[in-house]
Amino acid sequence: MEYRKLVETFKLLSCEVRLKIVYELGRKGGPLSPSELAELVGAGASLVSYHLNKLREAGVVKLMAGGYVLTDYGRRLYGALRSVARGEEAAKAAIVLQEGWVGDLAIALARIERELGRELASSTQAEIEEFVREHAGELLETSLMVLASFIETTRERASPRALAAIYGLSSANLRSRAELDANVYSFRQRRLSEVVDIVLAQYAVAKILKGELSDLVRDGVVAWRRPETIIKGALSLELDFNHFKQPFDPLKLVEFAVKLSAFVGELRLWGIDTLLTQWGARELAHVVEALDSAYGAPGRVELVVESPETLEALSSIVGPQLEAISLVVCAGGIDATEYSNGVLNALMRGAPVTFTSQSPPSTPVLTLAQASVVAPALLRGQALSPEELIARGLDTMERVSQILAETEVRKSLRALLHAYLDASPRVRRLVGFVGLEAALAQRGVKARIERVVLDAWQSLVNGFRGEAEVTVLHRGDEPYRALARLSRSGAGMGIQYFNSLSLFSFSTSTFDDLVRREAMLQERGIATLPTLRVDPLPLSYETVNTLLLRVTGHGLLEFALVRDSALCLSCGYINAPRAVVCESCRAAVLARYVAPFGYLMPRRSVHDLALKEYDERAKVTPSWLEREGI
């Protein structure tokens, strides 16, 4: 250690004016003139110029165009000064966790300021401290950087470009910072716009809403679907390539998808059969891989196929390696069993397959946002009757709808859609209502629960006066995270299982009841998505064919066939979900995947409450197939 240099440094900074100059230059970040510094430190311009010369001789500051800035050595001194200044505060704010998680909040904040090159506003620091105390168990230290950026930019509904600017990045090199919090979702690197974990994003949404719904989001009553999309611009875009006069070439589609990913969180693409005919299987596979890279997070891109040949072509490339890609089958007038071979190939590769009876859109459909009311959270430990629960639910849904009605399609997004699609989208806004059965069961309703739930849902739909569409589907674990916040306060204890894909739980019924109930709901026009877990089945063409025959024979039109798996990160082999080492190369680096919402997700990224419910769901058994009749 160079004690002489330290002594000289301490002597240099023993002057109050010099100390203030170093502090202000570090706090402001940019170049400051002697007159600007004189005003900040409260001294005369000539005195400040004298001390600046002394600091420059010592290598602490340097003169640039526009004024003085700190050198690298000066910035290190400023960081030390900030740590000392925060000593007393650090003792109060320290949060001790282990294995790379948040340790000392004051040190973390100092590191953030050093990365940003400027001091955070005191209000931002206060919000971060409040947030960390509330969510410390779910927070990675590097996430604080993203949180700080969100707090400072989302007050103006900032775009990802503005978020990038906080880091001194341009849109061209935004991707180069994808390593930030890359392990939040899986082993793969994520773009900066995708790495904000769900807790941080929900918190940012509460700040954006400026009090209008922030209390409901904070208290776990309202869960936002993919909450970062409210900042990006839209939740999803659905379009059919068959409706465009000019055919898309592969490069144009990839270019469009990459640009669109700055505004839209999810894609559902129809007309894949047409693209396969135009391009061939090899070119289509390259485009699918590019779409996965462009969206880069679980379940972001749904490819709707309408022929068995297209499903077989795509089933050979999907799987955990392309976790953003999901396959959807629209059988139309074709017998579902015609798809058995493609479904088998996909399941063997660990990829779920969803069946739908929906029709392709005649014009692009843009869903701006979805906010879902978590029914059990409405109770908040109170003994509400079913009628009181419905009344409170309607009031909350209409509050949500009013906020959603104020969201508009950004001009830049409209321009992008017009440039590539030459079409104006139809706009949707969704209000979800999840966990109704669990809320009623918690209030002691047991007799005729099925009829009570259906009547309550009908009352909600009939009584709703908002402009948004009402749905029971929420394809993510956000409601479980919201409920966990409520449970930590003690108000959500004792809540029964629920899922966010139907009116009824998939956990408290037999597989027979699951098929019967979901077919009944879909016949009534209520969109649900039961996940049929095929883990216990010996996968073969015969079992898949029989399963499709039995399920569709019962009238089930919308469902997902899912199978857990473990991907070897060394050789890419798909293993059984409980494998300890890879069956192919014997490596012990396995990433486990599940599909609780009909698309692949790394198991480690799914909230514990959602996993607990998923693990209890009824599974397809060989005995059910053997005894079941149509």
N, C-alpha and C positions, 0 to 999 in steps of 0.2 A: 504494500500500500504506500502511495506517495503522500506521506504526512505533510511534507513541505507545501505541496500544491493545495492540500486541504486547508492548511493554516492560512495560505494566501487568499483562498476563496472566502473563508470565514471573515478575514479582515476586509475583503472587498465588499461583502454584503453586510458588514456591521453598520454601514451607513443606511439610514432609513430611506433616503431618497432612492438609492441604488436598488434597495430591496423592493421598493414599490415599482420601480421601472421594470425589473425582471418579472415581477408578478403581473403587471398590466400587459406587458408584451406577450406573456404566456396565456393570459386569459383571453385577450382579443384575437390572437393568432395571426392576423394580417399585419402588414407594415404600418408603423405609426411614425408620424413626424415629431420632431422635438416639441412643437407647439401643442400637438394633440396629447403628448405624454405629460407636458407641463400641466395641462388642465386636469388630467386624470390623477396625477400624484399630488397636486396642490402645491407646486413650486414654480419659481420663475423659469422662463425659457432658457436664459443664459446658464442658470445653475444646472438645469436638466442636460443641456448640451455638454457641460463640463463632465458630468457623471457618465454620460453616454460614451464620451471619449475614453474614460477610464475602463468602462465595461468592454469597449471594443478592443482596447489594448490587451485585456485579459482573455479575449476569445469568447466572451459571453454573448455579445451582440455583434451584428454586422449590418452594414448599410446596403440597402437595395433600392431599386426604383420605387419610389413612393414612401420610403422611410426606413426605420430600423426594425429588424426582426431578431429573434433568438437564434443562435447557432445550435448545433446538436448538443454541445456541452451546456449551453444556456437552457435548452429544453429539459435536460436531465436535472439541472438545478431547480427549474420551475416545478418539475414533478416532485422533487424532494420537499420543496417548500409547501406544496399542496398537501403532501402526506403529513407533514408536521402540523399544518394548520387544521387538518381534520383529525388530529390525534384524539381529542376528547370526544368528537362525534363518532369516531370509529368504535370506541369502546361501547357506545350505546347501540350502534347499528350492526355490529359483527354478527354474522350468522354462520355457524360452524357446521359444515357438511363434509362429506368425504368423497374420494375417488373423482376429483375433477369438478365437483359441483361448487356452487357459490361458497366462498369462504368469508373473507372480510369485504363487506360491501364498500367501505371507503376506498380500499385498494382497487376494487373492480371499477368504481366510478372514476378514479384517477386514470386508470388504464383506458377507459372509454374516451375520456377527454384528450388523452395523448393521441389516440388513434384518430379522433375527429379533428385534432389540431386546434381546439378551442374549448372554452369552459361551458359546461351545460348550465342552462338557466336554473335558478334556484327552485322554481316550480317543477321543472323536470326532475331534478334530484329528489324532491319531496315525493313525487308520484312514484318514482322507481323504488324508493325506500318503502313506501306503503305497499307497493305491489310485491316486493320481495318478501316482506314479512307475512303476507297472505299466502303466497304461492311458493315458498322456498323449496318445498319438497318436490316440485315439478320443474324446477328452473335450472337450466344450464348457464354457467357464468357468461359464456359468449353470447347468449341470447339477450343479455342486458344491452348490448350494443344495438341490436335490432329494436328493442323496446324503446331505447332513447330516441332512435330515429323516428319510430312511429309516433311517439308522443309529440315530437317537435314538428312533424309534417302533417299528421292526419287531422289536425285542427282545421286545415284548409282542404281536406279530402285530397291529399297529395297523390300524385301518380307514382308508379314505380320509378320513373325517370327522376322525379324529385327525391325519392328515397335514395336512389343511386348517387345523386349529387351530394347528399349528406356525407358519403364516403369519399367524395372527390372523384367519382367514377363517371364515365360517359356511358351511353347506351351500348356503345360498341364493345366496351370491356366489362360490362356488367357480369357476364357469365364467368369471368375469371375469378370472381370472388365467391363462387358457389360452394367453396369448402366450409364456409361459415356454418356451424351447427349441422354439418352434413350427416351426422349420426342420429339426428332426431328421428328420421323416418327409417332409414336402412343403411346398408353399407355403401350405397351409391351416392355420388355427389349430387347436390341439388342446386338449382339456380337460387340467387339471393331472394327472389320473389316467392320462392316455394319453401324456404327453410324456417319461416316464422312458425314456431309450434303453436298449437291450437289455443293454448292458454294465453299467450301473448296477443294473438290476433283477436280473441274475444275481448280482451282488455282494451285493445285499440278501438274496437267497434264501440265499446261503451263510451270512449272519449269522443269519437266522431259524432255520436248521437247527441252529445251536449246536454244530457239530462233528460231528453225526451223519452228514451227507453233505457238509459244507462242503469237505472235502479233495477230493472227486470233482468238485464244481462248480468249485472254484478251479483244479484241474489240467486241466480240459477233458474229463474222462471222462463227465460227466453234463451234459446240456443241458436246461434247463427250458423247456417250451413256454409262450410268453407269460408270463414269470416274474412279472410284476406281478399276475397273477391269483391267485397263492397268497396275496397280501395282501388282494385284493379279496374272495375267497371261493370262486370256481369258474371253471374254464376255459370251459365252454360249457353251453348249455341247448338241447335239441332238443324241439320240441313240434308237435303237429298240431291245427290249429284245428277240424278235422272232429269231434274227440272231445269238444267242449264243448257242453253242452246249450244254454247261453245264448250267442247270437251276440255277437261283439265289435263294438262300434262303434268308428270310427276314433280318436276322442279317448281312449277307454279303452285301446286298444292302444298308442298313443303314450305315454300316461301310464305304463303298465306298463313299456314298454321303457326309458324314461328312469330310472325307479326301479331297474329291474333292472341298468342299466349300472354302478351303484355296486358290484355284487357279481359280475357275470358278464362275462367277456371276449368271448364269441362267442355268436351265436344261429343256429340252423338252424330255419326256420319252414316247416312243411308246411301244406297247406290253403289256399294262396294262390289257387287257382282258386275256392274257395268265397268268399273275401273279394272277389274280382273280381266275382262274381255278385251279392253283397249290396250292394257299394258303387258299382261302376262303375269304369271305367279312370281317370277324373280323380281321384276320391277316393283310389284305391289309389296313384296316383302321388304324391300329397301325403304319404301315410303313409310311402312308401318314402323320400322326401326327409327326413322327420322321423327315420326310423330311422338314416339316414346321419349326420344331425347328432348324434343321441344317442350313437352309437358312434364315429364320427369317426376311424377308423384303418383301414388296409387289411385287407380280408377279414374284417371282424367279423360281417357279417350275410349268411347264405345264404338265399335264397328258393327253395324247391323248387316247381317247376311240374309239373303232370301233364297238361297239354293244350297243343296247338300254339297255340290262341287266346291263352292266358295268356302264353306265351312271347313272342308277337308284341306283346302289349300292353306287357310290361315291357321288351322289347328296344329300344323307342323312347326310353327314359329313362335306361338304364344307361350306364356309361362312366366315364372317369377323373374326371368331375365328381362322381360318387357312388362314390368308391373304396372305401367300406366295404361296398358292396352287391355280392354275387356271385349269379349265376344257376345253378341246378342243375336239370337235367331228369331226371325219373323217367318214362321212356317207358312202363313197365308193359307192357301188351299191344299198345301202339301201335307201328307201324313207326317206327324212329328217323328215317327220311327225311321223315316228316310234319312234323318240326320244322325242316326245312332253311331255310325262309324266315325264321323267328325267329332261328335261329343265324346266318344271314347278316347280318341287321340288327344283331345284337349285335356280331359281329366287325367290321363296318364302323364301329361306334361305339367300337371299341377294347376291348370288354368280352369276357372269356373266357366260355365256357359249359362246364359240367361235366355229364357224363352219369353217372347212378348206377342201380344195380339194387336198391338197398336198399328196404325197406318202411318206411312211416311208423310211428312209435312209437305204441303204444296208450296209454301214459302218458308224461308228460314225462321226459326223460332228462337228468340233470345230471352232467356230467363234472367232477369236482373238480379234477383236475390231470393233467398228463402230464410225466413225466421220462424222457428217452431216453438210453440208453447209446450213446456214440460208439465203435463197435468199433475203428477204427484207433487211438484213444487208449489202448485197453487194452494195446497192444503196448509202448508207451513205449520203443521202440528195442530191445526184447528179441526174441530168436529163439524165439517160441512156436510149437509145433505146433498144428494145427487143434484137437486135443483139449484142449490147454492153454488156447487162446483161448476155447473154449466154456466150460470150467470157470470161467475168470476172469469171463467174461460172465455166467454164471448167478449167481455169487456177488454180483456188482455189482447185477444186476437184483433179486435178493432183498433186498439192502440197501435199494434204492430202494423196493421194494414195502412193506417194513416201515414206512418213513417215510410213504408215501402212505396206508397203512392207518390211521394216526393222524389224518389229516385228516377233519374232520366238516363236515356242512352247518351253517352258522351258523343260529341261531334266528331272527334277523331275516330271513334269506333264506327260510327255511321259511315264516315268517309272510307274507312278500310273495307267495310262490307260492300259498299257501292262499287269500289274500285275492282274488287275481285269477284263479287257475285252479281253485280249489277242488279241488286234487289234490296228492298227495304224489309227489315225483319218484323215479324209479329212479336210483340213484347208481352211477357208474362211476369207476374210476381206471385210468389207462393207463401202461404201461411200454413205451417204444419201444426198438428195437435197430436202429441205422442203420449203414450203411457196412460190412456184413459182407463183401461181395465184395471191396471195396478192402483190407480187413484181410488176407484170405486171399491176395490177389494180392501184397501186400507181403511176405508170408512165403514167396513163391516158388511158390505153388500156381497152376499154369497149365493143366496137362493136366486135361481134364474138369472145368473150373472150375464149369460150370453144375451138374453133379451134386454136386460137393463143397459148393457153397453151399446147395443144397436140403437135403442131408443134415445140414449144420451147423445150418440153421434148424430142422429137425425135431427135432434133439437139444436145441436151446434150448427149444422149446415143450414137448417131453415132459419135460424135466428141471426146468422152472420150477415152484417150489412156493409162489410168492407168491399173494396174493389179487387182484392187479390183472390186467387184460387185457393181453396182449402184442400188439404191433403193429409193423409195419415203417414205418408212415406217421408222419412228423413234418412238418407243413405250415408250416415256417418255417425261417429261416436260422440258428437258434440252434446247431445242430450244427457249422456251418461256423465260427461265431465261437468255439465251444469248441475246435475243431481248430486255429484260428489261435493261440490262447493256447498250445497244446501245441507248435506249430511254432516259436514264438518262443523256447521253451526248448531247441530242437534235437531234441526227442524225436519230433516228428511229421514230420520231413523225409522226402521220397520217397513220400508217400502218393498213391495213384492217385485218379482221379476217383471220386466217389460222389454219389448223390443221396439225399434223405431221403424219397422217395416210393415206393421199391420195394427189393427185394432186389438188383436189378441196376442198373448204371449206365445212364443214357440217353445217355451220351457216347461210349462205346467200341463201339457197335454200329451197324449200318445200320438204316434205318427198318423194313426187313423183319424183322430180328431183334428190334427193339423191340416190334413188334406181336405177333410170335409168342411171345416170352418172357412178356410181360405177360398175354396171353390164357391161357397155360399156368398162370401163378401164380394168376390169378383163378379158373380152373377148379378148382384145388386148394384154394380157399377162403382164399387169402392176399390180404388187401385191399391193393391198390396204386392209384396214381393217375398213370398216364403222361400227360405233357403233350405233346400233338401240336401242334407249331409249324407254322402254316399260312402263315408269312411269304412263302415263295417262290411261293405259289399266286396266280393271278389270281382274286380273289374274285368269284364269281358263284353264282347258284342252282345251276347244273349242277355246278360243282366241289364245293361243299359237299354237295350231294345224293349225288354219287358217292363222296366221302370217307366219309360216314356209312354208305353201303351197303357199301363195302369193309371198313371197320374192324369194324363189327358183324358182318359176314359171317364174319370170322375169329374171332369169339367174344369180342371185347373188350367188356366190359360197363361198366367204370368207366374213364373217361378225361376229359381236359379239352382242348378246342380253344382255343388261345391265339394271340394276335397282338400283337406289339409295336406301340406307337404313340407319338406325341408330341402332347400337348395344348397348344394355343395358349392362354396365360393372358390374352390380350387379347380374343379373339373366341370362344373355346371350340371352334374347329374341330379335328377329329381329323386329324393329319397322319401321313405315313409316318415310321417310327422314326428314320430318318437325316436328316430334313428339317432345314435350317438356319434357314429363315424360314417363316412360315405361308403355305400356299398360298392362303389366303383373304384375309387382311388384310396380309400381308407383314411382320408383326411378328416380332421375333426373340426373343420370350420364350416358350420352349417347355419344358414339363415332360415328360420321357420316362418312359414306363411299360412295365413288363415283368410277366410272370406266371409266375415260376419254380415257384410252388407251387399254381397253379391259380386264383389270385386276383390282382387288380391290385396292384402296388406301384410307387411311384416308384423309378426305377432307382437314384437316388443313395442310397436307404435300404437297398438290398440289400448284404449283405457281399460283398467282392471275390471271395472263394473261391466263393461261391454263383453270382455273376455269371459267373465264368470257366467253371464247369461248365455253366451255363445256355446260354451262348453256343456251347458245343460240342455241344449236344444235336442228335440227328438230327432233320431237318425233313422234312415232307411235300413231295414234289416232283411236278410235273405228270407226269413220266415214270413215277413209281410208280403213279399213278392209271391211266395209259394201259395199262400192261402187266399190272397186277395182275388176277388172276381169283379167283373165289370157289370 
